[in-house]
């Protein structure tokens, strides 16, 4: 995909997918394809982390945090797009050639699409090129059965990228592909990895029409987040031990854990991730942050553990 640098409408890629499905990993890969990009990231929770996980920090970036993008769309997305357009239009050397929007993992893309396609000023200055949905082979079957947001992310996609398929068995992948075909019968599914940024992500030549699934009832209050600033001086091992204890006791209702930790014993920042009850190995970062951050996202319909989480993690605060 190579947009014209001075075209009237700026191209937009929309990245969506449920928590832990690999959206930020995909975004990092896309930002390495050589196209100058402005990024809008939405995070569920009061303490943003995802922007610090990007390998490139030298680009126009806006972070919308505190809730789902669907809830903030009228108040934040349109002004953000207008500001980006004015910056682009006034610059003699264009600072970016496209916009990538990464949605919150618990957001339906439908309100974003409504804004991009139906809001008069936005649709006159931006061109939606593709909705790309990441789907984790490890957890998608359960998520699609339980969450309206996960179904919507698949149903509105133009391209489904299947992640983590190498971490499960062939029967699970086959069953998931059957479910995806039912939800989005005209949408192609590809398994990662593949050559990001090449013809696979080129804009669709024609609008796609697809039947939408009968929606599950959405509950906007179902998802809760616990956002914490951790004390300086904590070690990575200490945080990992605390999170393992949290997952052992409450893993059934924890959808996602994200943390940005400065390990004083190594004098380096690390990213910690957990999903599906599993704490993944820490990843070293080149990012320099101002503090240690932790976000835990839970399904409060299963069990509201907010107070207990704060108690269990109190030694780190």
LUMTI-54700 format. One line per 8 residues: number of its first residue (from 1); their letters; for each residue y, x, z of C-alpha. Coordinates in nm, 2 decimals, decimal comma, padded with zeros to 4 digits. Last residue first. Example, Ala and Ser with C-alpha at 12.3 -4.5 7.8 and 13.67 -1.06 7.14 Angstrom:
REM residues 2
2	SA	-00,11/01,37/00,71 ~ -00,45/01,23/00,78
***
This chain:
REM residues 317
317	XXXXXXXX	00,05/00,23/04,51 ~ -00,28/00,41/04,48 ~ -00,41/00,32/04,82 ~ -00,32/-00,05/04,75 ~ -00,57/-00,07/04,46 ~ -00,82/-00,29/04,64 ~ -00,55/-00,50/04,80 ~ -00,37/-00,55/04,48
309	XXXXXXXX	-00,69/-00,65/04,31 ~ -00,77/-00,89/04,59 ~ -00,43/-01,07/04,55 ~ -00,48/-01,12/04,17 ~ -00,84/-01,22/04,19 ~ -00,81/-01,57/04,05 ~ -01,17/-01,63/03,94 ~ -01,32/-01,77/03,62
301	XXXXXXXX	-01,01/-01,97/03,51 ~ -00,80/-01,67/03,62 ~ -00,92/-01,46/03,32 ~ -00,79/-01,12/03,42 ~ -00,56/-00,86/03,27 ~ -00,52/-00,54/03,47 ~ -00,22/-00,31/03,40 ~ -00,16/00,03/03,55
293	XXXXXXXX	00,13/00,27/03,52 ~ 00,19/00,62/03,65 ~ 00,56/00,72/03,60 ~ 00,82/00,87/03,37 ~ 00,60/00,93/03,07 ~ 00,54/01,24/02,86 ~ 00,30/01,16/02,58 ~ 00,07/01,44/02,45
285	XXXXXXXX	-00,22/01,24/02,58 ~ -00,57/01,32/02,71 ~ -00,82/01,04/02,68 ~ -01,01/00,92/02,99 ~ -01,37/00,82/02,94 ~ -01,42/00,44/02,91 ~ -01,45/00,21/03,21 ~ -01,70/-00,07/03,12
277	XXXXXXXX	-01,70/-00,43/03,25 ~ -01,64/-00,56/02,90 ~ -01,31/-00,37/02,88 ~ -01,17/-00,06/03,05 ~ -00,92/00,19/02,93 ~ -00,76/00,50/03,09 ~ -00,49/00,71/02,91 ~ -00,42/01,06/03,04
269	XXXXXXXX	-00,11/01,26/03,11 ~ -00,12/01,63/03,19 ~ -00,05/01,86/03,49 ~ -00,42/01,92/03,53 ~ -00,44/01,87/03,91 ~ -00,13/01,65/03,90 ~ -00,31/01,40/03,67 ~ -00,03/01,19/03,52
261	XXXXXXXX	-00,19/00,85/03,46 ~ -00,13/00,58/03,20 ~ -00,36/00,29/03,27 ~ -00,50/-00,01/03,08 ~ -00,76/-00,25/03,21 ~ -00,88/-00,55/03,01 ~ -01,07/-00,87/03,04 ~ -01,15/-00,87/03,41
253	XXXXXXXX	-01,34/-01,19/03,51 ~ -01,70/-01,07/03,54 ~ -01,59/-00,71/03,63 ~ -01,47/-00,82/03,97 ~ -01,68/-00,63/04,22 ~ -01,81/-00,34/04,01 ~ -01,50/-00,34/03,80 ~ -01,28/-00,29/04,10
245	XXXXXXXX	-01,50/-00,02/04,24 ~ -01,49/00,16/03,90 ~ -01,12/00,13/03,90 ~ -01,08/00,30/04,24 ~ -01,31/00,59/04,13 ~ -01,12/00,63/03,80 ~ -00,79/00,64/03,99 ~ -00,91/00,91/04,23
237	XXXXXXXX	-01,06/01,12/03,95 ~ -00,74/01,11/03,75 ~ -00,54/01,25/04,04 ~ -00,26/01,07/04,22 ~ 00,05/01,28/04,29 ~ 00,31/01,02/04,21 ~ 00,24/00,67/04,33 ~ 00,12/00,40/04,10
229	XXXXXXXX	00,34/00,15/03,92 ~ 00,15/-00,17/03,91 ~ 00,11/-00,47/03,67 ~ -00,14/-00,74/03,76 ~ -00,19/-00,98/03,46 ~ -00,30/-01,34/03,45 ~ -00,46/-01,53/03,16 ~ -00,54/-01,90/03,20
221	XXXXXXXX	-00,18/-02,02/03,23 ~ -00,14/-02,09/02,86 ~ -00,46/-02,29/02,85 ~ -00,57/-02,35/02,50 ~ -00,82/-02,63/02,42 ~ -01,06/-02,50/02,16 ~ -00,95/-02,55/01,80 ~ -01,16/-02,71/01,53
213	XXXXXXXX	-01,19/-02,42/01,30 ~ -00,94/-02,37/01,01 ~ -01,04/-02,41/00,65 ~ -00,91/-02,13/00,43 ~ -00,64/-02,08/00,18 ~ -00,53/-01,73/00,08 ~ -00,21/-01,66/-00,11 ~ -00,27/-01,43/-00,41
205	XXXXXXXX	-00,26/-01,06/-00,47 ~ -00,33/-00,97/-00,11 ~ -00,13/-00,68/00,01 ~ -00,31/-00,34/00,01 ~ -00,50/-00,27/00,33 ~ -00,83/-00,18/00,16 ~ -00,65/00,01/-00,11 ~ -00,56/00,29/00,12
197	XXXXXXXX	-00,39/00,29/00,46 ~ -00,70/00,35/00,66 ~ -01,00/00,51/00,49 ~ -01,29/00,34/00,67 ~ -01,42/00,35/01,02 ~ -01,47/00,07/01,09 ~ -01,67/-00,22/00,95 ~ -01,52/-00,45/00,69
189	XXXXXXXX	-01,50/-00,83/00,69 ~ -01,36/-01,02/00,40 ~ -01,19/-01,36/00,47 ~ -01,30/-01,66/00,26 ~ -01,54/-01,81/00,52 ~ -01,31/-01,76/00,82 ~ -01,46/-01,93/01,13 ~ -01,81/-01,98/00,99
181	XXXXXXXX	-01,81/-01,63/00,83 ~ -01,70/-01,48/01,16 ~ -01,99/-01,65/01,34 ~ -02,24/-01,52/01,08 ~ -02,10/-01,17/01,11 ~ -02,14/-01,19/01,49 ~ -02,51/-01,28/01,45 ~ -02,56/-00,98/01,22
173	XXXXXXXX	-02,37/-00,74/01,45 ~ -02,58/-00,85/01,75 ~ -02,90/-00,81/01,55 ~ -02,80/-00,47/01,43 ~ -02,77/-00,33/01,78 ~ -02,45/-00,23/01,97 ~ -02,23/00,08/02,01 ~ -02,21/00,16/01,64
165	XXXXXXXX	-02,05/-00,18/01,57 ~ -01,76/-00,08/01,80 ~ -01,50/-00,23/01,56 ~ -01,53/-00,49/01,29 ~ -01,21/-00,51/01,08 ~ -01,13/-00,86/00,96 ~ -00,89/-00,90/00,67 ~ -00,67/-01,19/00,57
157	XXXXXXXX	-00,68/-01,33/00,92 ~ -00,57/-01,67/01,03 ~ -00,91/-01,79/01,14 ~ -01,00/-01,47/01,32 ~ -00,69/-01,46/01,54 ~ -00,72/-01,84/01,60 ~ -01,07/-01,81/01,73 ~ -00,97/-01,53/01,97
149	XXXXXXXX	-00,67/-01,74/02,10 ~ -00,90/-02,05/02,15 ~ -01,10/-01,85/02,40 ~ -01,45/-01,90/02,52 ~ -01,70/-01,89/02,23 ~ -01,49/-01,64/02,03 ~ -01,47/-01,42/02,34 ~ -01,84/-01,43/02,41
141	XXXXXXXX	-01,93/-01,33/02,05 ~ -01,64/-01,08/02,03 ~ -01,76/-00,86/02,31 ~ -01,94/-00,55/02,18 ~ -01,89/-00,61/01,81 ~ -01,51/-00,58/01,87 ~ -01,30/-00,77/01,62 ~ -00,97/-00,63/01,48
133	XXXXXXXX	-00,77/-00,88/01,28 ~ -00,54/-00,78/00,99 ~ -00,28/-01,04/00,87 ~ -00,14/-00,92/00,54 ~ 00,17/-00,88/00,33 ~ 00,43/-01,10/00,50 ~ 00,75/-01,05/00,31 ~ 01,08/-01,01/00,50
125	XXXXXXXX	01,45/-01,08/00,42 ~ 01,45/-01,44/00,30 ~ 01,15/-01,54/00,52 ~ 01,35/-01,41/00,82 ~ 01,67/-01,60/00,74 ~ 01,49/-01,93/00,67 ~ 01,23/-01,94/00,95 ~ 00,93/-02,07/00,77
117	XXXXXXXX	00,71/-01,78/00,67 ~ 00,78/-01,51/00,92 ~ 00,85/-01,75/01,21 ~ 00,55/-01,97/01,14 ~ 00,34/-01,66/01,10 ~ 00,45/-01,54/01,45 ~ 00,37/-01,88/01,59 ~ 00,02/-01,87/01,44
109	XXXXXXXX	-00,08/-01,52/01,55 ~ -00,25/-01,66/01,87 ~ -00,17/-01,43/02,16 ~ -00,42/-01,30/02,42 ~ -00,45/-00,95/02,27 ~ -00,07/-00,92/02,25 ~ 00,05/-00,88/01,89 ~ 00,10/-00,56/01,70
101	XXXXXXXX	00,38/-00,61/01,44 ~ 00,41/-00,35/01,17 ~ 00,73/-00,34/00,97 ~ 00,78/-00,16/00,64 ~ 00,99/00,10/00,45 ~ 01,16/00,27/00,75 ~ 01,47/00,48/00,83 ~ 01,63/00,42/00,48
93	XXXXXXXX	01,86/00,70/00,39 ~ 02,20/00,54/00,32 ~ 02,15/00,32/00,63 ~ 02,33/-00,01/00,65 ~ 02,04/-00,22/00,52 ~ 01,78/-00,06/00,74 ~ 01,98/-00,10/01,06 ~ 02,07/-00,45/00,97
85	XXXXXXXX	01,71/-00,54/00,89 ~ 01,59/-00,40/01,22 ~ 01,85/-00,60/01,41 ~ 01,75/-00,92/01,23 ~ 01,38/-00,86/01,30 ~ 01,46/-00,81/01,67 ~ 01,67/-01,12/01,67 ~ 01,38/-01,32/01,52
77	XXXXXXXX	01,12/-01,18/01,75 ~ 01,30/-01,23/02,09 ~ 01,39/-01,58/02,19 ~ 01,20/-01,80/01,94 ~ 00,89/-01,59/01,96 ~ 00,87/-01,52/02,33 ~ 00,59/-01,77/02,42 ~ 00,38/-01,68/02,11
69	XXXXXXXX	00,44/-01,31/02,18 ~ 00,24/-01,35/02,50 ~ 00,41/-01,25/02,82 ~ 00,61/-00,99/03,01 ~ 00,66/-00,73/02,73 ~ 00,83/-00,71/02,39 ~ 00,84/-00,34/02,29 ~ 01,06/-00,24/02,00
61	XXXXXXXX	01,00/00,09/01,81 ~ 01,19/00,27/01,54 ~ 00,99/00,59/01,48 ~ 00,96/00,94/01,63 ~ 00,70/00,84/01,90 ~ 00,40/00,91/01,69 ~ 00,06/00,94/01,86 ~ 00,10/00,59/02,00
53	XXXXXXXX	-00,04/00,55/02,35 ~ 00,31/00,53/02,51 ~ 00,38/00,21/02,31 ~ 00,07/00,06/02,46 ~ 00,18/00,09/02,82 ~ 00,43/-00,19/02,91 ~ 00,46/-00,30/03,27 ~ 00,54/-00,67/03,30
45	XXXXXXXX	00,22/-00,79/03,15 ~ 00,09/-00,91/02,81 ~ 00,22/-00,66/02,56 ~ 00,40/-00,71/02,23 ~ 00,46/-00,42/02,00 ~ 00,71/-00,41/01,72 ~ 00,69/-00,10/01,50 ~ 00,91/00,04/01,23
37	XXXXXXXX	00,73/00,23/00,96 ~ 00,79/00,52/00,72 ~ 00,48/00,53/00,50 ~ 00,28/00,86/00,54 ~ -00,06/00,72/00,63 ~ -00,06/00,85/00,99 ~ 00,11/00,53/01,12 ~ -00,18/00,33/01,00
29	XXXXXXXX	-00,43/00,54/01,21 ~ -00,22/00,49/01,52 ~ -00,20/00,12/01,45 ~ -00,58/00,10/01,42 ~ -00,63/00,26/01,76 ~ -00,37/00,03/01,90 ~ -00,55/-00,27/01,77 ~ -00,90/-00,16/01,89
21	XXXXXXXX	-01,08/-00,47/02,01 ~ -01,00/-00,43/02,38 ~ -00,81/-00,75/02,42 ~ -00,85/-00,99/02,13 ~ -00,72/-00,91/01,78 ~ -00,39/-00,91/01,58 ~ -00,21/-00,67/01,35 ~ 00,06/-00,82/01,13
13	XXXXXXXX	00,18/-00,61/00,84 ~ 00,53/-00,68/00,72 ~ 00,69/-00,58/00,39 ~ 01,07/-00,56/00,37 ~ 01,23/-00,80/00,12 ~ 01,50/-00,70/-00,12 ~ 01,32/-00,39/-00,24 ~ 01,48/-00,05/-00,17
5	XXXXX	01,19/00,16/-00,06 ~ 00,93/-00,02/-00,28 ~ 00,62/-00,07/-00,07 ~ 00,32/00,16/-00,12 ~ 00,00/00,00/00,00
***
